[in-house]
Amino acid sequence: MAKSKRKKREFLTAFSIIFILIFGLGLVSHLLPKAQFVGGEIVNGSGVVGASLSDILLSPILGFENAIEVCIFVLVLGGFLKIVESTKALETGIEVLVHKLKGKELVLIPILMFLFSVGGTTYGMLEETVGFYALLSATMVMAGMDTIVASAIVLLGAGSGVLGSTINPFAVGVAVSALPEGVVANQAIIIGIGVILWLTTYAISTFFVMRYAKKVIKRKGSTFLTLRERKNMQAEYGHAEEKTTKKVHLTKGQKTTLVLFALTFVVMIIGFIPWEEFGIQFFTSWTAWLTGLPLGSWYFYDAALWFLLMSIIIGIVNRDGEKKFVDTFIDGADDMVGVILIIAIARGASVLMQSTYIDNYIIYNAADALRHVPMVLFTPLNYILHIILSVLVPSSSGLATLSAPIIGPLAQELNYSVESTIMTMVAANGLVNLITPTCGAIMGGLALAKVEYPTWVRWAFKVVVTIAIVNIIILTIATLLLS
């Protein structure tokens, strides 16, 4: 009887978890010391501003404003994916791939994870991965695995690269530029530490994902998914698994659609990589006519326009009528409403935290405490500090802007390595963005994969703890050697 009850237990939804976190932040804002203002400016580290009930209730709504670009991108992405899905090209292409890899499906995992990690370490690929959750869920289910494997490939793959950022302008670039005058960081050393963090985290992540995938293939009952999640997975992606016994072929139109589908994502990735930051000017002269900005300067509005244009082109190639195209596109956008709500509400936590100055209070007071600890403890405690901050500020650029001007000068004052201090901040933020509910990309991606947040936490906990321990060892050694 107890066993039966345990099976029926269900976890809180992502929405409830985020709302609880927001109300918790509101409560904390009344427990901390009150901020002091001089000439209308806050005295840094003096305290926080207590959140009113309206501040708490309004923060999820303001999250829409804060995340509007990502939300529009995801909305258009949904329409694009539905147009492609209506051609059966993706479904048939996955079937063909699985047939060709029969018995060797596991080889996809390290390859795909490495490709995602390259995007992570070079330009901080995270929100851009949302569309891949659905695609890889279909692929992995058809190959006899589950949607946790699909989610892990995307999230741990890209996340391992972001954690070990080398030339990522949104993490390392912002952190270095945020350092005050007189505090200098050697870019070559940062890249070296980043590569070590990136590859070790990739290796750990791949090991855990491969081991789990083998178990699921061998015995379906070993899945971490709850009964409700398995039903949702089967309803969304189960039909693909049933077709693996039949041999299929791609039509000419489906092949063309797949080429266009791949081209869409390749151009998007190229568009997000800040080429000018690397001294590459080639893309700046001839591509601005499309979205108003050249490839390399794109953000989510530009990507949304690109996906809309490619949706139209794919519709024309497959001779969709105007009504069929519009109805299909709207259906796809409608499928993304739940994902968009999660992304926006997750941003609400960051909005409330910033308006109450909780982030400001934590960083100033924690930095002062770090001043008095031994060198061997400085890096582990700094890592833990930035884990806490990253739950509140999941944005790598937001955290770098907040933290680097304070923690960088502190490291230099204590004669510690500024480079390892910066990478400690970047790595801690990357670690948290593998698991935090305040990251809209995680919550939205898991929603597409039909994996509930508590299930992901249960599965990923050992992975994250292992990565954290290895990160701390590497960063502590770097601090001791470079200081």
LINVEN-V931318 format. One record per helix or strand of 3 or more residues. SS is the DSSP state (alpha for helix, beta for strand). FROM is the first residue (numbers start at 1). TO is the last residue. If there is no record, write none. Layout:
ss=SS from=FROM to=TO
ss=SS from=FROM to=TO
This chain:
ss=alpha from=2 to=8
ss=alpha from=14 to=31
ss=alpha from=53 to=66
ss=alpha from=68 to=86
ss=alpha from=89 to=100
ss=alpha from=107 to=123
ss=alpha from=127 to=142
ss=alpha from=147 to=163
ss=alpha from=169 to=178
ss=alpha from=187 to=218
ss=alpha from=220 to=222
ss=alpha from=227 to=242
ss=alpha from=252 to=272
ss=alpha from=275 to=278
ss=alpha from=282 to=284
ss=alpha from=288 to=291
ss=alpha from=300 to=317
ss=alpha from=322 to=335
ss=alpha from=337 to=355
ss=alpha from=358 to=370
ss=alpha from=375 to=392
ss=alpha from=396 to=413
ss=alpha from=418 to=432
ss=alpha from=440 to=449
ss=alpha from=453 to=482
